[in-house]
């Protein structure tokens, strides 16, 4: 039987017992959160905004003297009830670990990286790409960054609604709120970055496209 047969092409790997190993999930957790934390560093330096709970926490950090790391944890807390009730302990624990790591890495990032000059256009596109890649890694290993990501993951897994496109709609609402704090130019660049993020997730995280399971 050749590799061109329908069985070889179409049978999901998950049905054949192919699962992520613990070390693979651990590597995805660290790498995904590092990508996201670097994107946050780009956006914070350029005073840009992304969507979901990361964007809400960034927006609050711009408008108040509170620290992003603490705000990110606080904003995410209400969404973990949905994760626990609808998506199970495994997803909830891994997502909690991802949220905590992003908070820790964001706090440590100034010790690891010093950015002297950062073009806002580059920050928007590259930062959005880093967010998208990081989220994609986390989604494919059964975790998210909490908040709207939990709801987006749930809607895709249970109802087939594209996670990236749902998150894009929510993120645009966050951008509207940002007009009260940021200039129109910075909000426009933030929208461009969110579009890059959601396009990466929307094109690459589809039901049935990636068969690995945790």
C-alpha positions as a printed Julia matrix, in Angstrom:
214×3 Matrix{Float64}:
   0.0    0.0    0.0
   1.53   3.32  -1.08
   1.5    6.59   0.84
  -0.92   7.97  -1.76
  -3.85   5.87  -0.54
  -6.83   7.62   1.08
  -6.0    5.89   4.37
  -2.5    7.37   4.46
  -3.72  10.81   3.38
  -6.96  11.24   5.28
  -6.89   9.28   8.53
  -6.18  11.68  11.41
  -3.05  10.95  13.36
  -5.03  11.36  16.57
  -7.18   8.36  15.57
  -4.0    6.33  15.09
  -2.9    7.08  18.65
  -0.34   9.79  17.83
  -0.23  12.12  20.81
   2.01  14.87  22.1
   4.48  13.64  24.67
   4.96  15.49  27.94
   8.31  16.94  26.89
   6.77  18.16  23.61
   4.04  20.0   25.52
   6.68  21.45  27.87
   8.79  22.7   24.96
   5.7   24.21  23.3
   4.75  25.91  26.56
   8.15  27.57  26.97
   8.67  28.5   23.29
   5.11  29.73  22.76
   5.18  31.97  25.82
   8.65  33.28  24.92
   7.4   34.31  21.47
   4.4   36.06  23.03
   6.54  37.78  25.68
   8.9   39.12  23.01
   5.9   40.44  21.08
   4.68  42.16  24.24
   8.12  43.76  24.67
   7.93  45.12  21.1
   4.43  46.49  21.64
   5.21  48.03  25.04
   8.28  49.78  23.6
   6.27  51.21  20.68
   3.16  51.95  22.84
   1.07  49.65  20.65
  -1.81  47.4   21.6
  -2.94  43.92  20.74
  -6.24  42.25  21.47
  -7.66  39.72  23.93
  -6.61  39.81  27.58
  -3.03  40.7   26.61
  -4.34  43.85  24.97
  -6.64  44.67  27.87
  -3.74  44.3   30.31
  -1.48  46.44  28.11
  -4.18  49.1   27.8
  -4.65  49.2   31.57
  -0.88  49.42  32.07
  -0.79  52.48  29.76
  -3.7   54.13  31.56
  -2.67  53.32  35.14
   0.57  52.96  37.11
  -0.06  49.22  37.54
   2.36  46.63  36.16
   1.44  44.56  33.06
   2.46  41.23  34.62
   0.09  41.6   37.57
  -2.72  42.99  35.39
  -2.44  40.1   32.94
  -2.95  37.57  35.73
  -5.88  39.48  37.22
  -7.71  39.98  33.91
  -7.47  36.26  33.14
  -8.84  34.92  36.42
 -12.6   35.04  35.54
 -12.08  33.03  32.34
 -10.59  30.02  34.06
 -14.03  28.99  35.31
 -15.11  28.47  31.66
 -11.91  26.55  30.93
 -12.42  24.24  33.9
 -16.12  23.62  33.26
 -16.01  23.23  29.48
 -12.47  22.26  28.47
 -11.27  20.12  31.36
  -8.45  20.06  33.87
  -5.63  19.37  31.38
  -6.42  22.43  29.25
  -7.02  24.61  32.31
  -3.77  23.66  34.05
  -1.68  24.12  30.9
  -3.35  27.45  30.13
  -2.76  28.65  33.68
   0.9   27.66  33.3
   1.08  29.62  30.0
  -0.47  32.73  31.56
   1.92  32.57  34.52
   4.95  32.1   32.24
   3.99  35.08  30.06
   3.71  37.19  33.22
   7.08  35.98  34.49
   8.85  36.31  31.12
   7.4   39.8   30.6
   8.71  40.82  34.01
  12.17  39.39  33.21
  12.36  40.62  29.61
  14.04  43.98  30.5
  16.86  41.97  32.08
  17.31  39.93  28.9
  16.69  42.51  26.19
  17.28  46.24  25.92
  15.63  47.92  22.92
  17.18  51.26  21.96
  15.13  52.14  18.86
  12.11  50.36  17.41
  10.19  51.53  14.36
   6.46  51.4   15.19
   5.53  49.88  11.81
   8.1   47.12  12.25
   6.97  46.63  15.86
   3.35  46.21  14.75
   4.07  43.64  12.03
   6.86  41.71  13.76
   5.12  41.86  17.13
   1.86  40.62  15.61
   3.77  37.8   13.94
   5.39  36.82  17.25
   2.0   36.83  18.97
   0.46  34.72  16.21
   3.25  32.14  16.15
   3.26  31.91  19.94
  -0.52  31.44  20.1
  -0.42  28.88  17.3
   2.17  26.81  19.18
   0.08  26.95  22.35
  -3.23  26.15  20.59
  -1.74  23.1   18.91
  -0.68  21.71  22.26
  -4.04  22.15  23.94
  -3.45  25.41  25.78
  -4.04  29.12  25.3
  -3.3   32.47  26.93
  -6.56  32.6   28.81
  -9.31  35.16  28.41
 -10.76  35.43  24.92
  -8.31  32.75  23.78
 -10.1   30.27  26.05
 -13.45  31.19  24.5
 -11.97  31.09  20.97
 -10.41  27.67  21.6
 -13.7   26.36  23.04
 -15.78  27.64  20.1
 -13.42  26.07  17.55
 -13.08  22.72  19.31
 -16.8   22.36  20.12
 -18.56  24.29  17.34
 -16.04  24.58  14.48
 -15.88  28.39  14.61
 -12.44  29.55  13.47
 -10.47  30.66  16.53
  -8.49  33.28  14.59
 -11.48  34.96  13.01
 -13.5   35.02  16.22
 -10.56  36.55  18.04
 -10.15  39.15  15.28
 -13.71  40.4   15.86
 -13.15  40.68  19.61
  -9.76  42.3   19.16
 -11.19  45.01  16.95
 -13.54  45.95  19.81
 -10.5   46.29  22.08
  -8.94  48.59  19.48
 -11.99  50.85  19.6
 -11.59  51.15  23.37
  -7.91  52.01  22.84
  -8.87  55.26  21.09
  -9.49  56.69  24.55
  -5.82  56.18  25.47
  -3.73  55.99  22.29
  -3.43  58.18  19.2
  -5.27  57.22  16.01
  -1.94  56.39  14.33
  -0.92  53.97  17.08
  -4.36  52.34  17.08
  -4.17  51.91  13.28
  -0.77  50.24  13.6
  -2.15  48.06  16.4
  -5.0   46.96  14.14
  -2.43  46.0   11.49
  -0.58  43.91  14.06
  -3.78  42.2   15.24
  -4.62  41.39  11.62
  -1.24  39.71  11.19
  -1.77  37.75  14.43
  -5.25  36.53  13.56
  -4.34  35.72   9.96
  -1.55  33.44  11.17
  -3.87  31.66  13.6
  -6.85  31.6   11.21
  -4.9   30.13   8.29
  -2.96  27.57  10.28
  -5.24  26.45  13.11
  -8.23  24.8   11.48
 -10.28  21.79  12.59
  -8.72  18.64  11.11
  -5.6   20.37   9.74
  -3.34  19.5   12.68
  -3.85  16.02  14.1
  -1.54  15.99  17.1
  -3.34  15.85  20.44
  -2.26  16.3   24.02
